């Protein structure tokens, strides 16, 4: 036998030992057969039996009166007379009811030429009318009728009571009792000689004797109450809560077939079995715990290959399954009467069943505990539960309340028609209402559903075509239903895809231009650097020429550095991988500093700058260095691309909690109407690319303003070029 099978057998043996032990421990704790009591005569079962004996004594001895005596005690109150008289309405209503009851039968008899039958019906009617009339004329007449009814009920009571006399005889066979009313002195006993109680009730002849009163027990109370319920209106009881003294005992001479004696011997037998079972089970439980720790049974009892499958079960369903199997296991533990009958095959069968359920419950517990523990930190465990899924399902069904309501309304109508079909099968009379409802509601609903289904299929076909890249004609917008809105959205999406394709083509074109422009802008200074570097290698080169070449290389190197720096900065701006160091900055002062950097260039240029600004400072929460770069780029562009002998205007103003900064100049190059192109990287107003600059200035400037949650817009009107910057002012 290989190791794998040995391990399995060990686990099975341990499970059976553990199950047997747990079953016995639970029985020892929760067993309701009271085997831990001193004897059978201290159990609730015996106390209930004594209580039933007292009930019989009360019914057949203490409160018993002959039937005729009980009839003499019958009384009739005025309320009972009135209730009887008006039981079926007042006199007019009752007479009218009798007339209507016999009218149809009399007419039918006459129509069939059966005069004798008609006369019989008339006689019956007249007698009932006479009887009802007397009810309202004489109280005594009504009283006699009520007494007669009550006497019949007394007869029924005594007949039913006699049915219990045989049971009482069985109780008297097992019990010996002597009870004396402490108030009246009246004695109730089944002893042959009531004056020699000790002769019959003693330890020698009795299994158990209970005296009243004793040190621990008071007098025996016997409250008189109806033995058979439902006859309280005709059976009179004194209702005196009498107290009794005396003795109640179980006789040794009673036949073993008597059920009370049988219960006594069965209890003694089961009590011995119970203690043997409980002690051996406790030992088995302790041994199983020790063995389980030694062989590390927890790690072996739950197969690891099942854990992934178990984790697919939603957490709430898993908890419910665990609870169900646990409750079944407890129910099996509680249902163990077979132990007391020494049914070996039943014991083995039940032990196997309990072992299977215990094993299944333990597996779930082992798998479930880490998931429950994880719920504290991982909310996704609960979000994947079945309950949350159902809630989400209904929420999703009513995202569009109109659609959800319509669907549930249709389902409800279909359900009602289904119920109607069943009702028609049971009772064809319902067909009268079912057919109109089918024509007025069912048929129109069917037509609407078919039309909507067709419309939905058209939408699906159009959507499939769109997914494959085919552009079908626009869907018709029919009505204001959710399908119409869906069709409209698909049409919009289709037009968006068309525009996206155009933009993609344009993007490819711009990408090609970008590569060309980058290559050109980087290659031009690099070519100059390489060329003049080769010239510097000539040893016969004159000193002035050498210095001139070095100056060109230096200028071109700086130009190349500016291009590369701008390229990296534009890339960082586009990716958002840049941090701003924001602070309170005076926009006016920052603009003046940027202008001051270009003061000499402005003075030597043929462009006149006109700057208008508020007299007071304008503060904003910005990154001063980055915003200075924006101003620097825009002022540099004005100097590079403005037409000579023109004016450039810079204006700063405050409006609605924002500062608006505008830069206007007249371009010396023809500008494209597509202002978006001017924001593209390496795009210049000088298409010939003879001017200095990287073509990244506006792209960098816009990215910086966007990072400040502001806006930078360009307006072109012929040769007039205008840049507008809007930033939020600092809140005071």
Beta strands, then each sheet from edge to edge (+ up, - down):
strand 1: 175-181
strand 2: 187-189
strand 3: 206-212
strand 4: 220-222
strand 5: 242-251
strand 6: 583-586
strand 7: 607-612
strand 8: 619-622
strand 9: 646-655
strand 10: 658-666
strand 11: 711-717
strand 12: 720-728
sheet 1: 2+ 1- 5+ 3-
sheet 2: 2+ 1- 5+ 4-
sheet 3: 6+ 8-
sheet 4: 7+ 9+ 10- 12+ 11-
end
